[in-house]
């Protein structure tokens, strides 16, 4: 069984090495991984993602939508806060 730190490092490496992802997708993905908990989930506000990734609000939104398809990022919308889940977290 891998530790939290090992899982996080594996996903970070996979994101960085993924040739199918754009730079913006990598930045948003890494920003989400920066805030991930031990279940592979994170609660991050849009403004925080904007600050971490350096993208505009619409840029972050579009990037999240493409990431949901490319890396199977699950997005649960609840009011002002969204919950993001990495499907791969459970597989490694």
Legacy VTK file of the C-alpha trace (Angstrom):
# vtk DataFile Version 3.0
C-alpha trace
ASCII
DATASET POLYDATA
POINTS 92 float
0.000 0.000 0.000
1.397 3.370 -1.007
1.545 6.304 1.355
-0.210 9.615 0.743
3.062 11.262 -0.262
3.931 8.478 -2.718
0.514 8.611 -4.398
0.724 12.380 -4.706
4.207 12.195 -6.248
3.123 9.519 -8.739
0.166 11.611 -9.922
2.295 14.763 -10.124
4.845 12.934 -12.258
2.137 11.509 -14.521
0.607 14.954 -15.003
3.929 16.575 -15.813
4.924 13.857 -18.287
1.549 13.608 -20.047
2.127 14.706 -23.621
-1.603 14.973 -24.299
-2.075 17.774 -21.739
-1.531 21.461 -22.436
0.496 23.660 -20.115
-2.702 25.155 -18.685
-4.117 21.687 -17.988
-0.918 20.694 -16.242
-0.948 23.864 -14.114
-4.562 23.399 -13.026
-4.005 19.692 -12.379
-0.926 20.392 -10.273
-2.792 23.136 -8.418
-5.511 20.642 -7.533
-2.941 18.039 -6.485
-1.324 20.649 -4.250
-4.572 20.767 -2.229
-5.532 17.071 -2.425
-6.357 15.110 0.736
-5.676 11.462 1.581
-8.797 10.330 -0.338
-7.735 11.966 -3.599
-10.227 14.809 -3.211
-9.896 18.540 -2.740
-12.156 21.516 -2.069
-10.738 24.558 -3.802
-12.429 27.825 -4.646
-12.157 29.214 -8.162
-10.187 32.258 -6.957
-7.618 30.014 -5.322
-7.242 27.974 -8.519
-6.852 31.205 -10.462
-4.056 32.314 -8.152
-2.260 28.971 -8.179
-2.476 28.431 -11.928
-2.141 32.009 -13.173
-5.217 31.650 -15.388
-8.358 33.760 -15.629
-11.682 32.510 -14.274
-12.888 31.456 -17.715
-9.507 29.856 -18.434
-9.662 27.771 -15.260
-13.273 26.782 -15.976
-12.504 25.659 -19.550
-9.408 23.808 -18.372
-11.349 21.966 -15.667
-13.873 20.818 -18.256
-11.168 19.435 -20.533
-9.393 17.789 -17.591
-12.590 16.044 -16.562
-12.528 14.243 -19.904
-8.800 13.709 -20.305
-7.823 12.484 -16.821
-11.269 11.538 -15.514
-11.329 14.356 -12.977
-14.675 14.237 -11.185
-16.241 17.610 -10.413
-19.029 17.868 -7.832
-20.584 21.331 -7.794
-22.016 22.619 -4.508
-22.748 26.325 -4.351
-19.561 28.367 -4.151
-17.262 25.416 -3.498
-16.580 22.588 -5.871
-15.180 19.215 -4.895
-12.663 17.635 -7.240
-11.771 13.929 -7.163
-8.915 12.187 -8.929
-10.154 8.840 -10.252
-6.563 7.535 -10.558
-5.995 8.026 -6.834
-7.947 4.859 -6.067
-6.146 2.874 -8.770
-2.624 3.351 -7.444
LINES 1 93
92 0 1 2 3 4 5 6 7 8 9 10 11 12 13 14 15 16 17 18 19 20 21 22 23 24 25 26 27 28 29 30 31 32 33 34 35 36 37 38 39 40 41 42 43 44 45 46 47 48 49 50 51 52 53 54 55 56 57 58 59 60 61 62 63 64 65 66 67 68 69 70 71 72 73 74 75 76 77 78 79 80 81 82 83 84 85 86 87 88 89 90 91
